[in-house]
Amino acid sequence: MSDLKLKYDSLKEYIRGLGKVMIAFSGGVDSTFLLRLSYDLLGSSAIAITARSCSFPQREIDAAREFTRQNGIEHIIVDSEELDIEGFSSNPLNRCYLCKSELFTKIRQVAQSRGIDHIAEGSNADDEGDYRPGLQAVAEFGVLSPLRHAKLTKKEIRQLSEELGLPTWNKQSFACLSSRFPYGEQISREKLSMIDKAEQILLDAGFVQVRVRFHGNLARIETDDTGFKLLLSEKNLREEIYKKFKSIGFVYVSIDLLGYRTGSMNETLPIINSELFFKHK
């Protein structure tokens, strides 16, 4: 028996034991897989809940709605505006913790009103190795992480998703738009809108995996090898992208030579921590 089958069987057994569960559903690879499997195993006792905010693009809300509609899964949408959270807009190191705490507070209220004891979210085994303050909120609120429990990696989740026929098996990775800002950079609705529009420009141009990182009047594009080839082979496309980025407020547009990678803003953490150390010494 393969290691993946053992993990998958363990996950299914874990989910069956929940009885009723409310899934924090973003429409991404992980939460879609978790939701679909939970619904297959638990039927109507598995309910999806999605948070709507200015850091979550409308295209993602629409995709989440469409998936649950097509699969006959009950789907609840709650408003959870991060910018209303005290301290969030200053983009502190624990930004994700503040956001998740607010989100899980609202989800727990909805779950309790429906008589649902368990809340689950879609972090996976790969999330263990990065700076993820949101996982602290997961632990504090008693939110379950079935995919981490089963030690499933993103690659394995994509493979299982493809076997289940899920449209998200090869979907690009996504994180909330607030993750596009360096720690300490003030976050606003206007800046989030700039990032949203910039990434939509790239998606419409045929890019699949992209991030647009905000550095004041400079936009730093991270993309995969396919995106690099697209940029290098088409000068007219580069010029068009620049013009469109400039029209939404950016003065400079750069390409990150290392390409797309999750948590690239965390690469500054040693510098930030040392600055804080000397500031308060």
Residue pairs with C-beta under 8 A, 6 or more apart in sequence:
4 156
4 159
4 160
7 150
7 151
7 152
7 156
8 150
8 152
8 160
10 149
10 150
11 37
11 146
11 147
11 149
11 150
11 152
12 37
12 41
14 146
14 149
14 150
15 21
15 37
15 38
15 41
15 42
15 146
16 41
16 42
18 38
18 42
18 118
18 120
18 144
19 42
19 45
19 117
19 118
20 42
20 45
20 46
20 115
20 116
20 117
20 118
21 38
21 42
21 45
21 46
21 47
21 116
21 118
21 119
21 120
21 144
22 47
22 48
22 49
22 107
22 110
22 111
22 114
22 116
22 118
22 119
22 120
23 31
23 34
23 35
23 38
23 46
23 47
23 48
23 49
23 119
23 120
23 121
23 122
24 31
24 49
24 50
24 51
24 103
24 104
24 107
24 119
24 120
24 121
24 122
24 143
25 31
25 32
25 35
25 48
25 49
25 50
25 64
25 68
25 75
26 50
26 56
26 60
26 64
26 122
26 174
27 50
27 60
27 61
27 63
27 64
27 67
27 168
28 60
28 122
28 168
28 171
28 173
28 174
29 154
29 157
29 158
29 161
29 168
29 169
29 171
29 173
30 122
30 123
30 124
30 147
30 154
30 157
31 121
31 122
32 67
32 161
32 166
32 168
32 171
33 122
33 147
33 157
33 160
33 161
33 164
33 166
33 168
34 120
34 122
34 146
34 147
35 46
35 48
35 68
35 73
36 71
36 164
36 166
37 164
38 46
38 120
39 46
39 71
39 73
44 74
46 73
47 73
47 74
47 75
47 76
47 114
47 116
48 64
48 68
48 73
48 74
48 75
48 76
49 75
49 76
49 77
49 78
49 107
49 110
49 111
50 61
50 64
50 75
50 76
50 77
50 78
51 77
51 78
51 79
51 80
51 103
51 106
51 107
52 61
52 77
52 78
52 79
52 80
53 79
53 80
53 81
53 82
53 83
53 176
54 81
54 82
54 83
54 177
54 189
54 192
54 193
55 82
55 83
55 176
55 177
55 178
55 187
55 192
56 176
56 177
57 177
57 196
57 199
57 200
59 200
60 174
61 77
64 75
65 75
65 77
67 73
67 167
67 168
68 74
68 75
69 75
76 110
78 106
78 107
78 110
80 99
80 102
80 103
80 106
82 88
82 98
82 99
82 102
82 176
82 178
83 89
83 187
83 188
83 189
85 98
85 99
85 102
87 98
88 95
88 98
88 99
88 187
89 186
89 187
89 188
90 184
90 186
90 187
91 178
91 181
91 182
91 183
91 184
91 185
91 186
91 187
92 98
92 183
92 184
93 133
93 183
93 269
93 272
94 133
95 133
95 178
95 183
96 132
96 133
96 134
96 137
96 179
97 133
97 134
97 136
97 137
99 134
99 176
99 178
100 134
100 137
100 138
101 137
101 140
101 141
103 137
104 119
104 137
104 138
104 141
104 143
105 141
107 119
108 119
108 141
111 117
111 118
111 119
118 144
119 141
119 142
119 143
119 144
120 143
120 144
120 145
120 146
121 138
121 143
121 144
121 145
122 145
122 147
123 132
123 135
123 138
123 145
123 147
123 148
124 147
124 148
124 152
124 153
124 154
124 157
125 147
125 148
125 151
125 152
125 153
126 153
126 154
127 135
127 148
128 148
130 262
130 263
130 266
131 263
131 266
131 269
137 143
138 145
147 157
152 160
154 173
158 169
158 170
159 169
161 168
161 169
162 169
162 170
172 208
172 209
172 210
173 209
173 262
175 262
177 192
177 195
177 196
178 187
178 192
179 263
179 265
180 195
180 211
180 212
180 213
180 214
180 265
181 187
181 191
181 213
181 214
181 265
182 213
182 214
182 215
182 265
182 268
183 265
183 268
183 269
183 272
184 272
185 214
191 214
194 214
194 248
194 249
194 250
195 212
195 214
197 248
198 212
198 219
198 245
198 248
198 250
199 210
199 211
199 212
201 241
201 244
201 245
202 210
202 212
202 221
202 223
202 227
202 241
203 210
205 230
205 237
205 240
205 241
206 230
207 223
207 226
207 227
207 230
208 224
208 226
208 227
209 223
209 224
209 226
209 227
209 260
210 221
210 222
210 223
210 227
210 260
211 221
211 222
211 223
211 260
211 264
212 219
212 220
212 221
212 222
213 219
213 220
213 221
213 222
213 256
213 264
213 265
217 249
217 250
217 251
217 252
218 250
218 251
218 252
218 253
218 254
219 245
219 250
219 252
219 253
219 254
220 254
220 255
220 256
221 227
221 253
221 254
221 255
221 256
222 256
222 258
222 259
222 260
222 261
222 264
223 231
223 255
223 259
223 260
224 259
224 260
225 259
227 259
227 260
228 255
228 259
230 237
231 237
231 238
231 241
231 255
241 253
242 253
245 253
246 253
256 264
258 264
